[in-house]
Amino acid sequence: MTLGVRDIVDLRFSTADWSERDRLPIFREQIGRMMVGLDPEPLTDGAFHAEANIRELPGLGIGSWTCSNLRIARPRALLHDGKDDFVLTIITSGQVRASQRGREIDLAPGQAVLMSAAEAGEMAGSPSPSRFFGLRLPRKALAALGSSPQDMTMRALSANTEALRLLAFYVRELDDGYQLATPELVDAVVSHLTDLGALIIGANRDGTVVAEERGLAAARLAAVKADISENLGYDLTLSAVAARLKLTPRHIQRLFEGAGSTFSEFVLGQRLARAHRLLTDPRWTDSTIGTIAFESGFGDLSYFNRTFRRHYGATPSEIRSALRRL
């Protein structure tokens, strides 16, 4: 368990790290009941497995799970924390059954379900591994955006909505190195995730406008930047990125304008950063400057050298020579 900015709590564990004899007692008592308020139990006799990465942010929680042959319940005996939050769970692989309020729902990859953290319920996987992640959303934060989560609990939600797809992407992309590096960034992440949750659950007209302009726009921009970073070595055009992400070119331009940048500036910065990484990577020592420029998406070596020097205050050859002298 680790503490970070503003007491961000990270809990990571895997039952594979414990002896077979101690696996269930440790998982049930030290992790399940004492830390996360859950009661795990194998579905059948035999081996079971669970691993999780749980992160508590100010006003919001995120949990990524991988389980096999396991039922994870929140019984009435553990409903003593007074929380009236809701948990939105998205299935990424395997089959999961959710149970609450006398109802059971079988969920496949790409589906989601909203459950109340203030009521008893459970999630049960299958003997084969299942992967899912949950987002704990406070009722008050959702109500501020005009959502009525109590009306959406225990319904199978399709992940074919843009907000749900972007929520899954946004959670995967979170890292301590940037998004959670300062209290201001933490607040922004919490706000964006809450916005996306409200859009999935359903918000009123004013709440939808706020959530789309804030959280949805941030997630779209993050998806655009990720697409660019994954395709730096190719002929990157605004229209190609827009087509892949099902956005209009003008919308992408507005997203960058809102962040105080442009599409072209970001692409150039990412290509220069990639070239710098390759120049300082020992595995690329035998590669020519031209090869590295090409691998970073530059088709003109003179332009590459000129923009690289302007950006880093040194030529690619000087960067490489300095590394060799170390």
Steps between C-alpha positions, in 0.01 A plus 500: 500500500634844408407861566540773241364843423229601748502155657427304186492140618622222273441137593642225279494131574498156340400179671780331306745672737370303801536135589207282404419429864487870594346629178132510596547617864726789394273598215186479711616657826789735426395619156131429464350597832759740642593701188233483231186390686446186295461129578665271241415131466601236240210391282610136494761282664842547354732781415384859476681818410456872548713802434403862523623855470281722716544875511315737730493862387336787688130436439534209261637145485633283217555125513635268229449129566597165351323201657441132434277256691402773744197675640555844653212611720414803709275350769281698737750439781752719317260786425621707791695780330195718438585553132216548256724484194434313177742269321508483122667173391616439143585148383808481276533120462334180620151454639374662821171474687383797707241456776316766703145588605387146423610530138778324309660621177745307284755736349728442201805700388401849400208521742468689825274513804431760768463377859443669834789487749248554779324168437606137512606353168759286328701441184579142396738397225553167331773235538688673218647848560269800488617858491302805597542839658276700725453872553361613836296816449354699793128569480550871574740549208261325260202697631686826428490402132133407509550122505260258667716190555238324711289465184782337303622233743507135393456565130738358241660802333658471157858620458418612145437849630781749449506603867542140616776427248683818594459428871669162455778664298545786750537260793757290311701809414524633857852513638672667793760656275268763358126484557530472879821698555342804671187569706359703209544208260345261752196726529474513120516120468231453766282757324550339158423149621190623684385678184539183293317297763214749501472487120483120509241493775305793361510868592257788451545751219722743693705219653551342159634828359746537788613137484548507123700824506716380789545125549398380155720758328797406719456131425464565128821706501680225691382246242618724214843542661528125556413431137765746386763346728422152367535607136801734503690295245224532242361780287295671768225726375222670684238332279648152560495541879146639484383204292652245740335663803171584325541872564505789256829673421358829622399345830855376558632846419265650760616246760860612453399866495334448837830366633696793358667305221448372147493159336819573303688626806415190697598262219833678452572498874427129526718419200790702638461332839505157336811590302671617819414174676642296214817709484565435869403131487808271492306254286492758218869592516576343161207668326562806286347839576296460183360168614398647834339798328305267272392278792369811675290603202727757333535473124739795458836468679584869471166598653553244777846633589381859496192447718686264736772759565242775550313284753790347695774760448730237348518297181416129497871423448594712803244319717641165391863610548425626853353163589807316373729715718318393819 
